[in-house]
Amino acid sequence: MLVRHGETAWNVEERIQGWTDVPLHDEGRREAALTGARLAEFRFVAAYASDMERTQETAWIILDAQAPGRPELQIDPALREIGFGVFEGLTWSEMREREPLMANRDAVRQLDFTPQDGESFRQLLARTGVFAAMIAERHADDDVLVVAHGGSLRALAVRLLGLPDEAVWLLRGLHSASISVIAQGAPREGDPPSLMAWNDWGHLA
């Protein structure tokens, strides 16, 4: 179960967050609580979040709805959002004004494009791939909660589904506190992983 963190003030302002540790605001906590209510009947064997406050708080709110018997939250920096470097804190329009290349979507849809002090999508895919391999090995038959970010969840889905790197451009538009579901399948029986749901946020409406 893949869940994007609840909304932050920077989300509302359309500011680039990346590795900047912006907490949830009240609406984000409300969204996380609604997601927790939606998932209250699930019994997750394990739960993971990135090392950002916004994902950890979202995860704890969801897990609080499952007490008793909830798993401990495990923190993994591999789930951190893609690093936007010098663009973090700017609005998307400010970024495009400062760096004309960023206004050209075709130009920046290069897996190796790296902002100053940031990272590329290729690097993001590499680190989420390590996490995906761990999940496949350790939790092949388990229900697992993963709370992370729009970019890192896209990359993780690509790795879990065994898709080519370029597929990261196809998995778009994750709403805050949305739910996506990937079933791992049974590789030994030739059953591939399956995308069961993507960007489900009907519980917030």
N, C-alpha and C positions, 0 to 999 in steps of 0.2 A: 504494500500500500504506500503510494508516494503522495505526500501532502506538501504543498507550498506553504510557507509561513503566512501568518495573518498580515494584514495591512499595516504599514508604518506611515508616519507623517511624510517621509520622503517619497513614498509611493504616491500619495495624494498630490504632492508638489511636482511629480514626475522628475525627481532627482535620481541620479545614478548612484546606487548604493555599493554594489560590489563587495569589497572587503571592509567597508566602513560599517561599524557595529551600531546600527540604528535599531532602537527597541521598537516593539509594538506600541501603537497608541490604543485608545479605548475601543475604537471600531475594530482594530485588529484583534483585540482580546475577545470582543463579541463574536467575531467570525470564527476564531479558534474554538470558542465554546460551542458554537453551532456545529462545527465539524466534529468536536468531541461527542456531542449528542448523537450525531449521525452514525458514529463508529462505536457507540457505547456497547453494542452487543458483541463486537469482535473481541477476541482474547489473543492479543499479540504475544508471541513467544519472545520477541525482542523488539527494541525500539532504538532508533539511531537519529541523531540530529547533527547538523554542522556545528562549528564552534562559535557561531554568531548568536547573540542574545535573542534575536527575533525568532530563530528557529527553535531554540531550546524552550523559550516560554510557550510557543505554540505547541510543542510536543508535550510539555508538562500539563497544559490545559486539557489536551486530548486524553492523556493518560489518567488524569484525575477523574475523568468520567468512567473509567474502567475499574476503579478500586472496588473491592480488594483484589489482590493477586496481579497487579500490574507489573510489568517488567521494569527494571531500572533503565533509565535513559543512558545510552552510550554516546559519547561525543566523538565525532570523527572529522578532522579538518579536511579530509578528501571531499566532503560534501559541501564545502564552502562555495559561494557564488564565484563566477568568473571575475578575475580582477580587472577593473577598468583603469587602474593607475591614476594618471593625472586628471582623468575626466570625472572621478568620483566627487560627488557634491554638486556638480553642475546639473542643470536641467538638460534634457535631451536636446532642446533647441539651442541652448548655450554651447553644448558640445559641438553641434554641427556648425555653429558660427565660428567657433575657435579652430576647428579642424574640418575644412571642407571635404576631406576624404570621407568623413563619417556621414556626410549627407548623401553619399552615393551608396545605396544599399548593395548594389552588385559588387562594388569595389571592396566593401568590408566583409562580404561573405566569402572570405578566404580563411581557411582553417588556420593558417599560420600568421595572420595579421595580429600584431601585438602592440597595444598602446604603450606609451612610455610608462614604465614602472608597473605595467599590468601583465596580463598573460593572454595567450592565444586560445582559441577553441581547441586546437590540437592538444595543448597542455591540459586543458580542462578535461577533455576526453580521456587522456592518459590517467589522470588521478582518479576520476570517477570509475575508470575501468578496473583499477585495483580494488576499489570498494565493491564493484559488481562481482568480481571474481570471488571475493570473500563471502558475499551473500550466497552465491551459487553453491559454494562448497559447504558453508556452515549452516545454511538455512534452506536447503533444497525443498523441504516439505513443510516449512513453517509459515505462519502468517506474521509478517514483519512490517513494522511501521517505520518509514523513513521520512523525516521532515527536513526539507532543504529549500532551495531557491529555484527561481524560474529557469535560469541557465544551467545550473548543475543538475536539476532533475531531467532536463532535456538530454543532457549528455549521458546521464546515468541510464535513461531509458534506451538510448541508442546502444549502449554497451550490454544491458541486460537482454535486449532483443536480438543482439548479434547483427545489427544493421551496419552498413558502411558509414564512415565518418560524416559524409555529406548529408546524411539523413537528419543531422542536428538542425538543419534549416527547415525541415518539414514539420517538426514537432514544435509548434508555436503556441503562444497565447495562454499560458497558465495563469488563471485568476488567483488572487490571494486566497489562501485556505481551501483551495480546490483539491479534489481527490482524483488520483489516477491509479489504475490497478494493472499490474503485470503478473501473469501466472507463469511460473518458471518452466512448466512442462516436465517431461521425463526424458532427458537426453539419451539414456541407455535404451529406451524403447523407440527412439527416433521421433519423439514428440517435442517440437520446438517451443520456446517461450511464446506467449501470446499477449498482446495488448488488449485488455478487457475493458478498460475505460480510460478516457483522457480528458482532463480539465472539467471534471464534474463538480459544479458549484451550485447545483439546484437547491441544496440545503440552506444556502445563504439568501435566496430570493424571497 
